[in-house]
Structure formats: structure tokens, C-alpha cells
Amino acid sequence: MTRGRILGFATLCLASALAAGAYAYRALQRTSSPAQNERAGGAAGNSPGAVVAAALPGPPGALFLFRNTAIDSSYGRLATAPIENVADRRVISMLSCERVDYAAGRGVCLALAGRGVMTTYSAIVFDQDFQPVFTLRLGGIPSRVRVAPDGRLAAVTVFVSGHSYASGNFSTVTSIIDLHKGSYVIPNFEALAVWRGEQRFEAVDRNFWGVTFARDSDTFYATVAGGGLTHLIKGTVSDQRATVLHDDVECPSLSPDNKRVAFKRRVREGSAPVHWALAVLDLSTMDEVLLREAHSVDDQVAWLDNDRIMYALPATEGGSAEMNTWVIDVRGTGSPRLLVPQSYSTVVWLPPPDGRALPR
């Protein structure tokens, strides 16, 4: 089979998978009396007696969009559940994703593209109907993806060596993609000019990951590591320049009001396994608050609103392929609560306003 025919067949498969997702979404919208999700009942998470978060208010038609982690034939597939009552029936699509994000009519699914001598991965860009728009080949194992608030750009991080941030010998590539042109705006963050005070930050082992966008979708925050240390940087896509703001920050996530950054902080305790604690940084004062989550959270959190963040944890204390999404109040009140059982990489899908045409 020629290379052209192989690519054509792969594109057809992706289109079919995403079309199935669109059908699943419409089926959910038509359901008048959803049944209880059979799998949700026993998924109490990694904490005995975990309390499931109460029904959440949300705009009509709002959904949670996530990677399904039930250990069955639907494992890894893109799924949806109604935000106003997450215990209602989830709908499973045919599209499998390693990680997903979505905003303003554009989504990105990091997916396995093919197995062989070399396993390959792709970034599948889809629209509000779960229809494929572009597919870009990735140069490594998917790690993080974040879509800008206006749906025009996305940041993707892959491992090109290693596969975990807990190891000190990994290497990443982080890129910015134009989601309406299907092209790279910044192919590799190594091109960034990073400054720390009046000096260039040019560590030979520097890596970038965990990008998060501001409301203007040009300003971003991210993690840069070098010399065994991690730092929060703030930069702009347009001039490809960034400045170190704060130390000991990994996988930042900017609040919707752009006032705070939630992140994970590495806690070193001798020879014990790496532990990541959740914290929130006030960007106006640079004051930090540690959150009341005792478990190690190896995730780039997502904000549910200006006061709550969502993150994933293994379903069992010893670690599991099954993950659950939790929610916690960043104001330091209350305890973590189970939000969406058997889910990972959870984001909110909002239906576009009637009559609005997406830019192409």
C-alpha cells in the first residue's frame, strides 16, 4: 500500500470515529429521561467513603467532555456526561484519546495513530460537532494539551525521551498550533527567548511543558525546567519571548478571570516516590496557598470556575489505569469531592450560540 493510500485510510478512520462522537452527542441531547450510569455507582475513587459532588448548575446543553477510563471495551474513548447531573448516563464515542481539551468550538484529541516498528501519535483537531478539521502528526508520546479560550490556538507537549515527569532524564517538545489553519505557529518552545531578570535562561537541559493561555490567547504561562529546578514563565506567542516569574511550579493552569494559577509542586522526601502537592498562586501578590488534597496529583488541572479546579487521580491507592476526576475549592474551604467517576482529562463542553458561524 502506498504512503498516500495509507494516509487516506487513516484520515477516513478518524473521520468515522469523530462522526460517531457527533452522533453520540446528539443522542445525549435527545434523551428525555437519562438512566443512572451503571459504572458510576461503585467508583468511589481512591478515598474510602468518597463523597460525590452534588449536581452542578450549568448552561443548557453543557457537558463534561473526557477520556473514559472504565476498564472495559470503552477504555480510552472520548465520552460526555451532562454537567448539571454527572450521575446521568454517559455517552461513549468511537474516538480514542490519550488526552483532550476543548474551548470555543475547537477541540484537540491526542491520539494513537498507529503501531508498528515505531508507535506514532497524532493531534486530531475537531469542531463543536466532533467533526475532524485537521490532523497533525506528533513527534513523541502525548503528555499535555491546552486550547486557548477563543479556540484559535492550542499548546501540545510530548515526551521525546522518557515518559514521566517523576524521572529526571526525560525530554519534551512543546508546540503551539493554529487550530483554524492546521499549522504550527511555534514548532518547538526551544525557539523562545527566555529571560530571568536581565539574564537569558539558557540551561542546556531546559524543557518546557504545561502551557496555559490567558483570555487574549496570545499571553501564556508555562513550566520551564533546567538544572534540576522548575520555574513558571509568562510570555507571548506573537513575539516568542518569555520571562521567569516564580520558582518551583509545574503544569500551571490559569483561572478564567486570569488572576490565579493552580499548579503542582514537587515535594522531595528523601528516597520516597515523588509527591506532587496542589497549590494556587495569586499573580498580583505572588502569595501561594497549598490546597487540602493529601494525594499526589500528577496532572495539569482544569478550572471548573474561578473558585474550583478539576484534576485526575487513580481509582485505587496503589495506582490504576482507571482514573477519576475530582474537584476542590481553591479558597481553602471544604474537602476534595469526586466529580466524574472513571474519567480523565475532563473539560467543559459548551454548545455554541445559535446562529454563530465559526471562523474557518
Buried (B, 14 or more C-beta within 10 A) or exposed (E): EEEEEEEEEBEEEBBEBBBBBBBBBEEBBEEEEBEEBEBBEEBBBBBEEBEBBEEBEBEEBBBBBBBBBBEEEBBBBBBBBBBBEBBBBBBBBBBBBBBBBBBBBBBBBBBBBEEEEEEBBBBBBBBBBBEBBBBBEBBBBBBBBBBBBBBBBBBBBBBEEBEEBBEEEBEBBBBBBBBBEEEEBBBBBEEBEBBBEEEEBEEEEBBBBBBBBBEBBBBBBBBBBBEEEBBBBBBBBEEBBBBBBBEBBBBBBBBEEBEBBBBBBBEEEEEEEBBBBBBBBEBEEEEBBEBEBEBBBBBBBBBBBEBBBBBBBBBEEEEBEBBBBBBBBBEEEEEBBBBBBBBBBBBBBBBBEEEEEBEE
